Amino acid sequence: MTEQKKLCPEYQLHRRLQKQMREVIKEFSLIQQGDRILIGLSGGKDSLSLLDLLGERMAHSNHYFSVEALHVRMRNIHYASDASYLQAQCDKWRIPFHLVETGFEPDRNEKRTPCFLCSWNRRKVLFTEAQRLGCNKIALGHHYDDVIETILMGMLYGAQVQTMMPKLHSTNFEGMELIRPLYLVREDDIKAWRDYNDLHFIQCACKFTDTCTTCNNNENRSKRMEIKDLIRELKKVNPYVEGNIFKSIENVNLNTVV
């Protein structure tokens, strides 16, 4: 390999992303030999990047584990394009692609918004199909920034201390685990990977698609976007604020908890 290629920004980004994914897989034992992993492929930048990075890792693993991908679409919602692009991205890594359509009825409980019901139904289909396909793990594209935003959202809007775990055992589907291989990857790096590889976001016509599970219906502005803005302002005062939030959930002093 030439020295010029090693200095290429795209090469450096690729090395960094694979290194961070390798670290979280090793530290939290996300993948074992013989695992059959189903990627929740929404068609956004995060899941498409996960497909690329995990697909490459699988290809170089000598069949240590296998990967499949599932894209869930809601009935009665217009999509700007069909799923052929996602199929092509899966074909690139010889990953089987599955497409499932589902839907839901409006709920009289006002707290169960259409966004909540959409998200809940997608997640239910994901676990059900993973079980049907014989997969024992589900991989989602949540990243480092999702983790710190979730911590703050739980505190400020939910009055609770919670975080996204890199690995979670399902309580409703025996033997199923949910894993987040991009747990240590920054969102800006995912955006750069998207741009370098010309990945296209597959979006439906629902106005709440972007971070829909936390949308503010009055202004069509998500709570997650508010948290992003808050963190951006805090960084102006303390450049280490993101790392401190991320580590805070690991450094809980139980003697000071009521």
C-alpha positions in Angstrom: 0.0 0.0 0.0 1.4 3.4 -1.0 2.0 6.1 1.6 -0.2 8.4 -0.5 -3.2 6.1 0.0 -2.5 5.9 3.8 -2.8 9.6 4.0 -6.0 9.8 2.0 -8.9 11.1 4.2 -11.3 8.4 2.9 -8.8 5.7 3.9 -8.2 7.2 7.3 -12.0 7.4 7.9 -12.4 3.8 6.9 -9.7 2.7 9.2 -11.1 4.7 12.1 -14.7 3.4 11.6 -13.6 -0.3 11.4 -11.3 0.2 14.4 -14.1 1.7 16.5 -16.5 -1.0 15.5 -13.9 -3.7 16.2 -13.4 -2.2 19.7 -17.0 -2.3 20.7 -17.6 -5.8 19.3 -14.6 -7.1 21.3 -15.4 -5.1 24.6 -19.0 -6.1 24.8 -18.8 -9.5 23.0 -21.3 -8.4 20.3 -20.6 -11.1 17.8 -19.7 -14.8 18.3 -18.9 -17.6 15.8 -22.1 -18.8 14.1 -24.2 -15.8 14.8 -26.9 -14.9 12.3 -27.4 -11.2 12.4 -30.3 -9.3 11.0 -29.7 -5.6 10.2 -32.6 -3.2 10.7 -32.2 -1.4 7.4 -34.3 1.8 7.5 -32.5 3.3 4.5 -31.1 6.2 6.5 -27.4 7.1 6.7 -26.8 5.1 9.9 -28.2 1.8 8.8 -26.7 2.1 5.3 -23.3 2.7 6.9 -23.8 -0.2 9.3 -24.6 -2.4 6.3 -21.4 -1.4 4.6 -19.1 -1.8 7.6 -20.6 -5.0 8.9 -20.9 -6.4 5.4 -17.2 -5.8 4.9 -16.4 -7.4 8.3 -18.5 -10.5 7.4 -16.8 -10.8 4.0 -13.4 -10.9 5.6 -14.4 -13.2 8.5 -14.3 -16.5 6.6 -17.9 -17.2 7.5 -17.4 -16.6 11.2 -20.9 -15.0 11.2 -23.6 -14.2 8.7 -25.7 -11.1 8.0 -29.1 -10.5 6.5 -31.1 -7.2 6.2 -34.7 -6.2 6.7 -36.5 -3.1 5.4 -39.9 -2.4 6.9 -42.4 -0.2 5.1 -45.7 1.1 6.3 -48.9 0.6 4.2 -50.7 3.7 2.9 -47.6 5.8 3.0 -46.0 7.0 -0.2 -42.3 6.3 -0.7 -40.2 8.4 -3.0 -38.6 5.3 -4.5 -38.9 1.6 -4.4 -36.5 -0.7 -2.5 -34.2 -1.5 -5.4 -31.5 0.8 -4.1 -31.4 -1.1 -0.8 -31.4 -4.4 -2.6 -28.4 -3.2 -4.6 -26.5 -2.1 -1.5 -27.1 -5.6 0.0 -26.1 -7.4 -3.2 -22.8 -5.5 -3.0 -21.9 -7.7 0.1 -24.0 -10.7 -0.9 -26.3 -10.0 2.0 -29.9 -11.4 1.7 -32.4 -8.6 1.6 -36.0 -8.8 3.0 -38.9 -6.4 2.6 -42.0 -6.5 4.8 -45.0 -4.2 4.7 -47.0 -3.5 7.9 -49.5 -1.0 9.3 -51.4 0.1 12.4 -54.7 1.5 13.4 -55.0 4.9 15.1 -55.0 4.7 18.9 -57.5 6.5 21.2 -54.7 7.0 23.7 -53.3 10.4 22.9 -49.9 9.4 24.4 -49.6 6.7 21.7 -49.0 9.1 18.8 -48.8 7.9 15.2 -45.0 8.2 15.5 -44.9 6.0 18.5 -47.2 3.4 16.9 -45.1 3.4 13.7 -41.9 2.9 15.6 -43.4 0.2 17.8 -44.8 -1.7 14.9 -41.6 -1.5 12.9 -39.7 -2.9 16.0 -42.2 -5.7 16.4 -41.9 -6.7 12.8 -38.1 -6.6 13.1 -38.0 -9.0 16.0 -40.7 -11.3 14.6 -38.9 -11.6 11.2 -35.5 -12.1 12.9 -37.0 -15.1 14.7 -38.7 -16.4 11.6 -35.4 -16.2 9.6 -33.5 -18.0 12.3 -31.4 -15.0 13.3 -30.3 -14.8 16.9 -29.2 -11.1 16.8 -30.5 -7.8 15.5 -28.1 -5.0 14.6 -29.2 -1.4 14.7 -27.3 1.7 13.4 -27.4 3.8 16.6 -24.2 5.7 17.2 -22.2 7.6 19.9 -24.3 10.8 19.4 -27.5 8.8 19.8 -26.3 7.6 23.1 -25.5 11.0 24.6 -28.7 12.5 23.3 -30.7 9.7 24.8 -29.1 10.2 28.2 -30.1 13.9 28.2 -33.5 13.3 26.7 -34.3 10.8 29.5 -33.2 13.3 32.2 -34.8 16.5 30.7 -38.0 15.1 29.2 -38.5 11.7 30.9 -37.3 12.4 34.4 -35.2 9.3 34.4 -31.6 8.2 34.0 -31.2 5.8 31.1 -29.0 5.1 28.1 -28.7 3.0 25.0 -26.9 -0.3 25.7 -24.4 -1.7 23.2 -26.0 -5.1 23.8 -29.5 -5.9 25.1 -31.1 -9.2 25.7 -34.8 -9.4 24.5 -37.3 -10.2 27.2 -40.1 -11.0 24.8 -38.1 -13.1 22.2 -36.1 -15.8 23.9 -32.5 -16.0 22.8 -32.6 -12.8 20.8 -30.1 -10.0 21.3 -30.1 -6.5 20.1 -26.6 -5.1 19.3 -25.3 -1.7 18.3 -21.9 -2.1 16.5 -21.6 1.7 15.8 -21.8 2.5 19.5 -18.5 4.3 19.5 -18.8 5.9 16.1 -19.5 9.7 15.8 -22.3 10.9 13.7 -20.1 13.3 11.8 -17.9 10.3 10.7 -21.1 8.5 9.5 -22.1 11.6 7.5 -18.6 11.7 6.0 -18.8 8.0 5.1 -22.2 8.6 3.5 -20.7 11.4 1.4 -17.6 9.5 0.4 -19.6 6.5 -0.7 -22.5 8.6 -2.2 -25.1 6.8 -0.1 -28.7 7.9 -0.6 -31.3 8.2 2.1 -34.5 6.3 1.4 -37.3 8.5 2.9 -41.1 8.1 3.0 -43.5 11.0 2.6 -44.4 11.1 6.3 -43.5 14.6 7.7 -42.4 13.1 11.0 -39.8 10.7 9.4 -36.8 12.4 10.9 -36.5 11.3 14.5 -40.2 10.7 14.4 -40.3 8.9 17.8 -39.7 12.1 19.6 -41.4 14.7 17.4 -43.0 17.9 18.6 -46.3 17.9 16.7 -46.9 21.6 17.4 -43.9 22.8 15.6 -42.9 19.7 13.7 -39.5 19.9 15.5 -38.2 16.9 17.3 -37.0 16.9 20.9 -33.9 15.1 19.7 -33.1 18.2 17.5 -33.5 20.4 20.5 -31.0 18.2 22.4 -28.6 18.4 19.5 -28.8 22.2 19.7 -28.3 22.2 23.5 -25.2 20.0 23.2 -23.8 22.3 20.5 -24.2 25.3 22.8 -22.7 23.5 25.8 -19.6 22.6 23.7 -18.9 26.3 23.2 -18.2 26.5 27.0 -16.8 23.0 27.5 -15.3 21.1 24.5 -15.3 17.8 26.5 -19.0 17.9 27.3 -20.0 15.1 24.9 -17.4 12.7 26.3 -18.4 13.6 29.9 -22.1 12.8 29.1 -21.2 9.5 27.5 -19.0 8.4 30.5 -21.4 9.7 33.1 -23.7 6.7 32.8 -20.7 4.4 33.6 -19.7 6.4 36.6 -22.8 6.5 38.7 -22.2 6.9 42.4 -24.9 4.8 44.0 -24.2 6.3 47.4 -25.6 9.6 46.2 -28.7 8.2 44.4 -32.0 8.6 46.3 
